[in-house]
Amino acid sequence: MELYEKLTAQGEEVRGLKTAKAEKAEVDAAVQMLLKLKVDYKHTTGQDYKAGCPPSENAAITDNGPAADGEGGGDDTVDPWNVSTTNAKGVDYDKLIVRFGSSKIEKELVDRVEKVSGQKPHRFLRRGIFFSHRDMNQVLDAYEKQKSFYLYTGRGPSSEAMHVGHLIPFIFTKWLQDVFDIPLVIQLTDDEKYLWKDLSLEDCHRFAVENAKDIIACGFDVNKTFIFSDLEYMGASPDFYRNVVKIQKHVTFNQVKGIFGFTDSDCIGKISFPAIQAAPSFSNSFPQIFGGRKDVQCLIPCAIDQDPYFRMTRDVAPRIGYPKPALLHSTFFPALQGAQTKMSASDANTSIFLTDTPKQIKNKINKHAFSGGKDTVEEHRKHGGNADVDVSFMYLTFFLEDDEQLEKIKQDYTSGNLLTGELKKLLIETLQPMITQHQERRKQVTDETVKQFMTPRPLNFKI
């Protein structure tokens, strides 16, 4: 009954906003919230919502609050805090593009990136790992006219150890920085982790500094990269905070409820946090880098679960006189147990961590990597394996550079010539040196190096 009453109240709010001729964005957010509640109502009661008709006595009601962003479209749930699917192949990204209203990265765009940058496209682009975008053509148009842009990505530091999946946006962002020769800002949302997790403020900030060492070990140019912790930079930068406040003024509580599924029981820190993640999208949040300019375009490479933050940001941008940020969205990195399971920092066996030894990597892959192979060698030789659900092959798609070798591995596995154990061995031989090299680079990152990257300062580049 509580969910029915919420729906009725939301319907009345929508009617009230329309009658009062409220701003279109506010009405749209209220309507979106209403639709989410209707989906949730149908899911929990098995009945369609009808005003004035409460659910029947025998309806099994479980009030889980409003549906999170991304529910109501098949079995996939995608929002900034939850990603789940029942499909062994993983999330249906084509459906997600339609649901989020972004654009698919077609071959024409990949070819254009190659033409404009003068470099072979990164394997993440060639293989559809970065598969969706917003306004990337606009960024390239401007770049061809000698108008530069800057990069913004980030990390939520919820633990000291990062796993290989966390490296995906940073590997790609480094490539973008190198080929376009542009500045980069990296936000460490230690404040967010404090608000969402059962962690102390001190631990969240310590995790941010430790994570910064792994990020620096990816090879970023200290002369073109600024890494910042929200807990430090917000208090030290009036310009950044001014932008946070501007964004907060132009987003209603109703809108954030509609976008993020917040409820009345969420702390006010969560409700105001999206403005903090939005602020780095605007160049005058970093006066030490851009000298107060507010017209420098921002490009954000991120996993698609972060898109709700930037849909909100793009809606606000023109209303406060700033250019909309462009985005490049990546797919999700699968857990060792399969694309339909969730990686967990508390379960070391769900992924390969950047602290793992070669022996641990070998054991984890051999014991836990979900296989698309058949039950017996005879069956596998006869029918072949399914590379679409095989985690070892998925991981190779991310980390093996040679396209021809990857295609041959897929053909051999699908035909039955390559056994599961042999495929796992190929992944082990790919990941062991990659992780060892990362660990060697991380050892070279001193506290002084971290301080250099995290000190607000001018960067060496030309706009």
N, C-alpha and C positions, 0 to 999 in steps of 0.2 A: 504493500500500500504506500510505503514511503516513496518508492520510485515513481508511482503513479502521481503522487502529489507534487513531486519535483517537476515532472513533465507538465502538469497542469499549470504550475507557477511559471515555468519557462515559456509556455505558449502565451500566457497573459503578458509576460515581459516583451515578447516579440511584437504582439499586437500594440502594446503601449509605445514601444519605440517607433513603430510605423506611424502610429497616430500623431506622435510628437515630431514626426519628420526628422528623426535623429540622423547622424552621419551614416552614410552607406556602410562604412567599415564596421560600425558598431551593430547595425542591423544584421549584416552578413554574419558576424561572429555569433550573435544571438540565435540566428537561424541554424547555423552550423551546430551549435550546442543542442538545439532542439532535435535536430536530426540524429545526433549521437545518442541522446537519451532515448529516442524512439527505437533505435537499433538495439540498445541495451535492454529496453523494456521487452521487445520481441524475444530477445535471447533468453531473458530470465523467466518470462511468463508463458512464452509460446503463443502469445496473442498480440494482435495489432492494437496500438493505442487508439482509443476513441475518447474524445472529451466527454465528460459526463457519464462514462461507463467504466467504473472501477473494475479491476481484474476479478474474475470469478473465484469463488472460494477454493476450488481445487487447483488453481494455478500455482505452480511451484515457484515462489518468488525468492530470489536471492539478490539483494540489492548490493551490487558492487560499485555503485557510483557511476558517473558518466563513463561511457566507453572511451578508452584512450585513443589518441589520434592514430588512425590507421586500422582500427577495427571495423568490422562490418563489410569487409571485402574478402571473402574466402576465409582461409584458416590462418592468414598471416597477421601478426600484430607488429607494428613498427612505430615506435615513438622514441624520444631521446633516452628513455630509461629501460625499455623493454623491446626485445626483438625475439619473436618466436614464430615457428611455422611447423606444420605437420608433414611437410613435403621433404623427402630425403634429398631432393635436388636443391633445396633451399627456398628462399623467398622468391615469389613470382615478380621479377623486377619490371616486366612490361605492365603488369597491373598496377604496380606501385607508381610508375611514371604517370599513368592515367589518374590515379587517385590523388597524387601530389600536384599534378598539373605542370610537371617539368617537361623537358624535351629530351628525346633519346639522342645519344651521341652516335650519329650515323658515320659511315665511311667517309663521306664528303667532308665532315668536320675534322676527322682524324687527318685526312690528306691536307686540309687547309693549315692545321697546326704544323705539319711537316714543312709546308711551303713557306709559312711566315717565320718559323723559327730556324729553318735551314738545317734541322736535325731530324734523324729518324725518330718517329713517335715512340714514347716509352711503351714497354710491353703491357703496362696496365691499360693504356689507351688502345693498343693493337688488339688486345684480347677481351675488351669490354668489361674489364674490372672497374674502370671508371666509365660508367654507362649512361649517365644522365647529366644534363646541364641546365643552367639558366643564363642566358645572355652571353655565352662564350663567343659567339660571332661578333657581338658588339665590342668585346674586349680586343679581338683580333683586328677588327676594322680600325679602331683607335690606334692600336700598336703599329699598323701599317702606315698611319699618318704621323708617326713619331710621337704619339701620346702614350706615355708609359703607364704602368699600373703597378699595384703592389699585391703581395700575397698575405693571406691571413689564415692560419689554421690553429688547432689547439689540442689540449689534452686535459682530461679530468683525472687528477692524480689521486686515485683511491687506494693505492698500495705502492710499496717500494719497487716491486718487480713488475716489469712490463713483459708482455708476451709478443711473439712475432706478428700477431694480428695488429697490435698497436703501432707497428712500424709502417703499415701500408700508407696512410696519408703523408707521413714524413718522407718516405722514400720518393713518393711522387712529387711532393712539394719541393724537395731538393732538386729534382730534375727540372721542374718548372723554373726555379730560381736560376739554375745554371744556364739553361738554354735561352731564357729571356733577359737574364742579367738584371734582376729586379730585387727590391727590398722585400723583406718578410717579417711579419710579426707573429709570434706564437704565444697564445694565451694559455696559462695554466690556471684552471678554475678550481683552486683550492677552496675558495669560498663556497662554491657549489657542493663540493664533496662534504664539507662540514654541515651544510643544510640538509643534504639527502641521506647521509650515512651516519652510523653511530661511531663517529670518530671525534677526537679532540681537535681543536683549532691548530694546536702545535703539530700534531701528527700530519694533518692535511698539508700544512706548509712544508714540513720536512719531506713528505712524499713528493711535493712539487719540485723541490731542489734535486732530489734523487732522480726523478723522471727527467729533469732537464739534462742531467748527465747522459742519459741514454739518447735523448733527442740530439744533443750536441755531437754524440758519437756517430750520428748518421752522416756527418761531414759538412754541416752548414758553414757558410762563410761568415765569420764573426764581424766582418766589415759591412755586411748587408743584412744581418739578422738581429732582431731584438726579441728576447724571450722575457715574458713578465708574469709574475704571480699577481692575481687579483688582490690578494691580501696586502701586498706591498704597493703595487702601482696605483690603485684607486686612491689611496691616501696621499700619494706624492704628486698626482697629476690633476690639477684643477680642470684642465681642458677635457680630460677623459671623463671626469665626474659630471661636468656640465652636459656632455653628450648623453650620459646615462639618464640624467634628470629630464632632458628634452624628450628622450624616447619614452620614459615613464609617463610623461604628461600626455603623450599621444596614443597610449594603449590603455584600454579600459580593463577593469577586472573581468568583465564579461568576455572580452576578447581572449585574455589569457586562459580563462576557463575553457573556452571553445577550442583554442589551439592546443593546449597542453593537458586538458582534462583535470586541472586542479579542482579541489573541492573546498568546502568551507572549513574543513578541519586541517588544511595545509597551513604551515606557518607562513607569515607574511614575507619572510626571506625568500621562499620559493617563488612566490607570486611576483616579486620585484626582480628576481635574478635574470630572467630573459633579457632585460634591458642591458645588463652588464655583458652578456655574451654578444649582444648586438653592437655595442659601442665600438669595438675594434674595426668594424666594417667601414668606418668613416675616418678619412685620413687626418682630420684635425684633432682626433683623439691622441695623436702623437706629434705635438708641435716640434719636439726635438728632431724629428725625422723629416717632416714635411713643411716645417716653418709656418704652420697655421693654414696652409692650403686645404680647402675642403672639397676640391673637385677631382682629386686623384682616385681613379676607379680601383675598386678592391675585387680580387678574385679569391674565392674560398674553396679549396679542395677539402672535402670532408666525406664521411660516411653518410648515406642518405637519411639515417635516423636523426641527424642534426638539422635536417631541412626545416622542420617547423619553426625553429628559432629565426631562420633567415627569411622564411615567408613573412613572418611578422616584421622583420627588419626592412624588407623590400616594400612593405606596405607603408611603413612610417617614413622611409627616406625622403620621398618627394615632398612630404608635408613639413619636413624641417629643413628643406633646401639642400639635400645631399643626393649624390648619385646612388642608384640602387647597386648593391654588391652583386657580382656575378658568381655562379657556383659551378663546381664540378663534383658530382656525387659518385662515391664508390659503393660497390657491393659489400656484403659482410664477409668477414673471414670466418670460415667454419670451425667449430670445435672438432677435436680429434674423433669424437664419437659420432660425428655426422652433422650435416648442415642443419638438421632439424633440432639439434640440441644446443644448449647455451654454454658458452665458455664461462668459467667461474674462476676468479682470482683465488678463491678459497679451496679450489680443487686443482691441484697442480697437474693432474693427469688429463685435464681438458684441453691443454694447449702446450706448445713448446715455449718455454720462458727464456728470456735473454740471459738468464743466469745458469741455464742448464749446461751440464758437461756433455761432451760427445757421447759418453756411455748412457746418460739419462735420455738424450735425444733418441738414440738407437732403441732403447728399451720402450720408451713411450710410443714410438711409431710402430714397433713390432707388436706391442701388446694392445694398444688402444686405438690405432687409426682404423676407422670404419672401412671395410673392404667392399668393393663392388664385384668381387670375384665369386665364383661358384664354390659349392661345399667341398667338392673333391677335385683333384688335379684332372681326372678324366673328364668330368663335366666341364671344367674350365677350358680345357684344350678343345673340347667339342663346341661349346656354346659361346665362349669368350666372356669377358667381364664387362661391367657397366661403369664406364669412366665418369658418367654424369653424377654418380652418387659416391664414387670412391674418393675418400678424403686425401689419400696420398697423391692422386692425380690432381685434385683441386689445389693442393699446396704447391705442386710443381707448376701449375698454371700461374701462380703468383710469383714464384721465385726462380724458375728456370728461364734463362734469357733466350736460348736458341729456339725459334719458332719451328723450324724443320724437325729438330730433335723431339720437341714436345708433340708434334703431330704424329711422328713415327711411333712414339711411346703409346699414344692413344690408339693408333691402328693396331699395333701389336697386342695391346691389352684387350681390345675389343674382339680381335680375331682369335684370341686364346694362345697366341705365341708367347706372350709375356705373362708370367704368373704373378699373383698378388705379392708373394715374398720378394720377387725380383723388382717389382714396382716400388715396394717399400724401401728396398735397398738403394734404388736410384734417388729417392727422396732423402734418405739418411745421408747419402754422399753429397747431396746438394746443400742440405741445411747445416751439417756439422761445420764445414769451413766458414760458412756465412756467419754463424753464431760466434764461432771462435774469433773471427776477425773483428766482429762487433765488440766482443769483450776486450780485445787488445786495444781497440780505439778508446773504449770507455776508461780503461786504466790510465790513459794519457790525459783524461779530463780532470783537472785539479779544481779545488774550490776557487782558485783565482780565475780559471777559465770560465767557470759558471758566473762569477761576479762580472766578468767582462761582458758576457752575453746579456746579463740581466740588468746592467746599468743603463738607464735612459741616456741616450747620446745621439749625435748625428750619425747617419749611415753614409757609406761611400757609394753613391749612385747618381745618375742623372735622370731627372724627370722629363 
